[in-house]
Amino acid sequence: MPSLKTIRKRITSVKATQKITRAMKMVAGARLNRAQSRITALRPYALKTQEVLQGLANAMIAKQQDIEYTTTGQGPTLHPLLQRRQERTILLLVLSGDRGLCGAFNANVSKAAERTWRDKKSSDVEVLFGTVGKKGRDYLARRRATITRDFPKLYDGLDLAKSAVVSDWVIKKFEKAEIDAVYIVYNEFKSAITQKTVVEQLLPLPEPQGDEEDLLTPTEYGFEPNEQVVLERLMPMYVQVSIFRALLESQASEHGARMTAMDAATRNAKDMIGRLTLQYNRARQAAITKELMEIIGGAEALKE
């Protein structure tokens, strides 16, 4: 049985750890509230932007109209961000965290990115990576993935302008036909205890699924001055807002996962302190009993 001194030191150590985990839980909770407010405010705007854009694209395709992209100088062509090419080079944009102590948050998104990489990769298809977050970058680097660009410390003071750094880079590579498709891998925030790892197609604009085709009819929207001008403004905005929303989702998910993990760690520390305290009391009682027996035994020996 460990000595009383050893048990006391363990109790002190666990109590110190408990203070840290409790403080981290409170900090994560406060940050989660702010992040949750931001993502709740942005979601309707991001989804409506995609809906309007999808409606416009469907209207153009339905009328069999080409969209004039004025910067090309080559006459009527389809907008570069709507062009569908055979997927020979794919970019996976992986959003993870910079720190640990957040449960399976980083592992889930990293493994999802690796699975997508294995599924897409073939002799004719090259998979490139763009990473946000140190944990995902390190995970992929250890597996010798081709990381074309990393965006460090993007979550510090995250705003729309910071997300524009990523979206501008993605748009430029897609317009130059350096990549044929862009997928974004991140944890979607559901609640403080639930995050869903998703892989979404960002470019080209994904085709509507199921009943969405019925909802996005050309008659729903009127475009001023015309569809072409609206599309040229809306497409870059769609990419930027989609990436910004994914970053906010990932940030909120990380805070939620960390708060949950630290709450579990705090409760586990409490249970461990209880067990160690019981062990300490039993050891102390045994030591006192042993001393009493020795004293009684010595007294009996003196009587004889």
C-alpha positions as CSV (number, residue, x, y, z in Angstrom):
1,M,0.0,0.0,0.0
2,P,1.4,3.5,-0.9
3,S,2.5,5.6,2.0
4,L,0.4,8.5,3.4
5,K,2.9,11.0,2.0
6,T,2.6,9.5,-1.5
7,I,-1.2,9.5,-1.4
8,R,-1.3,13.1,-0.1
9,K,1.0,14.2,-3.0
10,R,-1.3,12.5,-5.5
11,I,-4.4,14.2,-4.0
12,T,-2.6,17.6,-4.2
13,S,-1.6,16.9,-7.8
14,V,-5.1,15.8,-8.9
15,K,-6.7,18.9,-7.2
16,A,-4.3,21.1,-9.1
17,T,-5.2,19.4,-12.4
18,Q,-8.9,19.8,-11.5
19,K,-8.5,23.5,-11.1
20,I,-6.9,23.7,-14.5
21,T,-9.6,21.7,-16.2
22,R,-12.4,23.6,-14.5
23,A,-10.8,26.9,-15.6
24,M,-10.4,25.6,-19.2
25,K,-14.1,24.5,-19.2
26,M,-15.2,28.0,-18.1
27,V,-13.1,29.7,-20.8
28,A,-14.3,27.3,-23.5
29,G,-17.9,27.8,-22.4
30,A,-17.5,31.6,-22.7
31,R,-15.9,31.3,-26.1
32,L,-18.5,28.8,-27.2
33,N,-21.3,31.3,-26.4
34,R,-19.7,33.9,-28.6
35,A,-18.9,31.5,-31.5
36,Q,-22.4,30.0,-31.3
37,S,-24.0,33.5,-31.6
38,R,-21.9,34.2,-34.7
39,I,-22.6,31.0,-36.5
40,T,-26.3,31.3,-35.7
41,A,-26.4,34.8,-37.2
42,L,-24.4,33.8,-40.3
43,R,-26.1,30.5,-41.2
44,P,-29.3,31.9,-42.7
45,Y,-27.3,34.4,-44.8
46,A,-24.9,31.7,-46.1
47,L,-27.7,29.3,-46.9
48,K,-29.8,31.9,-48.7
49,T,-26.7,33.0,-50.7
50,Q,-26.2,29.5,-51.9
51,E,-29.9,29.1,-52.7
52,V,-30.1,32.3,-54.8
53,L,-26.9,31.4,-56.6
54,Q,-28.2,27.9,-57.2
55,G,-31.4,29.3,-58.6
56,L,-29.5,31.7,-60.9
57,A,-27.3,28.9,-62.2
58,N,-30.2,26.6,-62.7
59,A,-32.1,29.3,-64.6
60,M,-29.1,29.9,-66.9
61,I,-28.7,26.2,-67.6
62,A,-32.4,25.7,-68.1
63,K,-32.5,28.4,-70.7
64,Q,-29.3,27.0,-72.3
65,Q,-27.7,30.5,-72.0
66,D,-24.0,31.0,-71.8
67,I,-22.8,33.4,-69.1
68,E,-20.5,36.1,-70.5
69,Y,-17.5,36.5,-68.3
70,T,-16.2,40.0,-69.2
71,T,-12.7,39.6,-67.9
72,T,-11.8,36.8,-70.4
73,G,-12.3,38.9,-73.5
74,Q,-13.2,35.7,-75.3
75,G,-16.9,36.3,-75.8
76,P,-19.7,34.3,-74.1
77,T,-18.4,31.5,-71.9
78,L,-19.5,29.8,-68.7
79,H,-18.4,31.6,-65.5
80,P,-15.1,30.0,-64.5
81,L,-16.3,29.0,-61.0
82,L,-19.2,27.1,-62.5
83,Q,-17.2,25.2,-65.0
84,R,-17.3,21.4,-64.5
85,R,-14.1,19.6,-65.5
86,Q,-13.0,16.0,-65.2
87,E,-11.6,15.7,-61.7
88,R,-7.9,15.2,-62.3
89,T,-6.6,17.5,-59.5
90,I,-8.7,17.9,-56.4
91,L,-8.1,20.3,-53.5
92,L,-9.2,19.3,-50.0
93,L,-9.5,22.2,-47.6
94,V,-9.1,20.7,-44.1
95,L,-10.2,22.8,-41.1
96,S,-8.9,21.5,-37.8
97,G,-7.7,23.2,-34.6
98,D,-4.4,24.5,-33.4
99,R,-4.6,22.9,-29.9
100,G,-5.5,19.7,-28.3
101,L,-7.5,18.8,-25.1
102,C,-10.8,18.8,-27.2
103,G,-11.7,15.2,-27.3
104,A,-11.9,13.6,-30.8
105,F,-12.4,17.0,-32.5
106,N,-9.1,17.0,-34.4
107,A,-8.9,13.2,-34.9
108,N,-12.4,13.1,-36.5
109,V,-11.7,15.8,-39.1
110,S,-8.2,14.5,-39.9
111,K,-9.4,10.9,-40.4
112,A,-12.3,12.2,-42.6
113,A,-9.8,14.1,-44.7
114,E,-7.6,11.0,-45.0
115,R,-10.6,8.8,-46.0
116,T,-11.6,11.2,-48.7
117,W,-8.0,11.4,-49.9
118,R,-7.8,7.6,-50.2
119,D,-11.2,7.4,-51.9
120,K,-10.4,10.2,-54.5
121,K,-6.8,9.3,-55.1
122,S,-6.0,7.1,-58.2
123,S,-3.4,6.9,-60.9
124,D,-5.3,9.6,-62.8
125,V,-6.3,11.8,-59.9
126,E,-4.0,14.0,-57.8
127,V,-5.2,15.2,-54.3
128,L,-3.8,18.4,-52.9
129,F,-4.4,19.8,-49.5
130,G,-4.9,23.3,-48.0
131,T,-4.9,23.3,-44.2
132,V,-6.2,25.5,-41.5
133,G,-5.1,24.4,-38.0
134,K,-1.9,22.9,-36.9
135,K,-3.3,19.5,-35.8
136,G,-4.7,18.6,-39.2
137,R,-1.6,19.9,-40.9
138,D,0.7,17.8,-38.8
139,Y,-1.5,14.7,-39.2
140,L,-1.5,14.9,-43.0
141,A,2.2,15.8,-43.1
142,R,3.1,12.6,-41.2
143,R,1.2,10.7,-43.9
144,R,3.2,12.5,-46.6
145,A,0.2,14.3,-48.1
146,T,0.8,17.1,-50.6
147,I,0.1,20.3,-48.6
148,T,0.1,23.2,-51.1
149,R,-0.6,25.9,-48.5
150,D,-1.2,26.2,-44.7
151,F,-3.0,29.1,-43.1
152,P,-1.5,29.4,-39.6
153,K,-3.3,31.2,-36.7
154,L,-6.4,32.0,-38.8
155,Y,-8.7,31.5,-35.9
156,D,-7.1,34.3,-33.9
157,G,-9.5,37.2,-34.4
158,L,-11.4,35.3,-37.1
159,D,-13.5,37.6,-39.3
160,L,-14.7,37.8,-42.9
161,A,-11.5,39.6,-44.0
162,K,-9.4,36.7,-42.8
163,S,-11.5,34.1,-44.6
164,A,-11.0,36.2,-47.7
165,V,-7.3,35.2,-47.7
166,V,-8.4,31.5,-48.1
167,S,-11.2,32.2,-50.6
168,D,-9.1,34.4,-52.8
169,W,-6.4,31.7,-53.0
170,V,-9.0,28.9,-53.8
171,I,-10.7,31.0,-56.4
172,K,-7.4,31.9,-58.1
173,K,-6.3,28.3,-58.3
174,F,-9.7,27.1,-59.7
175,E,-9.9,29.9,-62.3
176,K,-6.4,29.0,-63.5
177,A,-7.5,25.4,-63.8
178,E,-4.8,24.3,-61.4
179,I,-7.5,22.4,-59.6
180,D,-10.7,20.9,-61.0
181,A,-12.7,20.6,-57.8
182,V,-12.6,21.9,-54.2
183,Y,-13.9,20.0,-51.2
184,I,-14.0,21.4,-47.6
185,V,-13.6,19.1,-44.6
186,Y,-14.7,20.4,-41.2
187,N,-16.7,19.7,-38.1
188,E,-20.2,21.1,-38.3
189,F,-21.5,22.5,-35.0
190,K,-24.7,20.9,-33.7
191,S,-24.5,21.4,-30.0
192,A,-21.9,21.6,-27.2
193,I,-21.8,17.8,-27.1
194,T,-22.4,17.0,-30.7
195,Q,-20.3,17.9,-33.8
196,K,-20.8,16.3,-37.2
197,T,-17.8,15.8,-39.5
198,V,-18.8,16.7,-43.0
199,V,-17.1,16.8,-46.5
200,E,-18.8,19.4,-48.7
201,Q,-18.1,20.2,-52.3
202,L,-17.3,23.9,-52.6
203,L,-16.4,24.3,-56.3
204,P,-17.8,23.9,-58.8
205,L,-21.2,24.7,-57.4
206,P,-22.7,21.4,-56.3
207,E,-25.9,20.3,-58.1
208,P,-29.0,20.4,-56.0
209,Q,-30.1,17.2,-54.4
210,G,-33.7,15.8,-54.4
211,D,-36.4,18.3,-53.9
212,E,-34.0,21.3,-54.1
213,E,-34.4,21.2,-57.9
214,D,-38.1,22.0,-57.4
215,L,-37.5,24.8,-55.0
216,L,-34.9,26.6,-57.0
217,T,-37.0,27.5,-60.1
218,P,-36.1,30.5,-62.4
219,T,-39.4,32.2,-61.6
220,E,-38.5,32.7,-57.9
221,Y,-36.0,35.5,-58.6
222,G,-35.7,38.7,-60.5
223,F,-32.1,39.9,-61.3
224,E,-31.1,43.5,-61.7
225,P,-29.4,44.7,-63.8
226,N,-29.1,41.2,-65.3
227,E,-28.2,37.6,-64.4
228,Q,-24.6,38.0,-65.7
229,V,-23.7,40.9,-63.4
230,V,-25.3,39.4,-60.4
231,L,-23.6,36.1,-60.9
232,E,-20.2,37.7,-61.3
233,R,-20.6,39.4,-58.0
234,L,-22.3,36.5,-56.2
235,M,-19.9,33.7,-57.1
236,P,-16.9,35.0,-55.3
237,M,-19.1,36.1,-52.4
238,Y,-20.5,32.6,-52.2
239,V,-17.0,31.0,-51.9
240,Q,-16.0,33.5,-49.3
241,V,-19.1,33.2,-47.2
242,S,-19.1,29.4,-47.4
243,I,-15.5,29.2,-46.2
244,F,-16.2,31.8,-43.4
245,R,-19.2,29.7,-42.3
246,A,-17.2,26.5,-42.2
247,L,-14.5,28.3,-40.2
248,L,-17.1,29.5,-37.7
249,E,-18.6,26.0,-37.5
250,S,-15.2,24.5,-36.9
251,Q,-14.4,27.1,-34.3
252,A,-17.7,26.6,-32.4
253,S,-17.3,22.8,-32.6
254,E,-13.8,23.0,-31.1
255,H,-14.9,25.1,-28.2
256,G,-17.9,22.8,-27.6
257,A,-15.7,19.7,-27.8
258,R,-13.1,21.3,-25.4
259,M,-15.8,22.3,-22.9
260,T,-17.3,18.8,-23.0
261,A,-13.8,17.2,-22.6
262,M,-12.8,19.5,-19.7
263,D,-16.1,18.9,-18.0
264,A,-15.6,15.2,-18.2
265,A,-12.0,15.6,-16.9
266,T,-13.2,17.8,-14.0
267,R,-15.7,15.1,-13.0
268,N,-13.1,12.4,-13.3
269,A,-10.7,14.3,-11.2
270,K,-13.5,14.7,-8.5
271,D,-14.0,10.9,-8.5
272,M,-10.3,10.3,-8.3
273,I,-9.9,12.7,-5.4
274,G,-12.8,10.8,-3.6
275,R,-11.1,7.5,-4.2
276,L,-7.7,8.8,-3.1
277,T,-9.2,10.4,0.0
278,L,-10.8,7.1,1.0
279,Q,-7.6,5.3,0.4
280,Y,-5.7,7.9,2.5
281,N,-8.2,7.6,5.4
282,R,-7.9,3.8,5.3
283,A,-4.2,4.0,5.3
284,R,-4.2,6.5,8.1
285,Q,-6.6,4.4,10.1
286,A,-4.4,1.3,9.6
287,A,-1.3,3.2,10.7
288,I,-3.1,4.5,13.8
289,T,-4.4,1.0,14.6
290,K,-0.9,-0.4,14.1
291,E,0.6,2.2,16.5
292,L,-2.1,1.5,19.1
293,M,-1.4,-2.2,18.9
294,E,2.3,-1.6,19.3
295,I,1.7,0.6,22.4
296,I,-0.7,-1.9,23.9
297,G,1.7,-4.7,23.2
298,G,4.5,-2.8,24.8
299,A,2.4,-2.0,27.9
300,E,1.4,-5.7,28.3
301,A,5.1,-6.6,28.0
302,L,6.0,-4.2,30.8
303,K,3.3,-5.7,33.0
304,E,4.8,-9.1,32.7
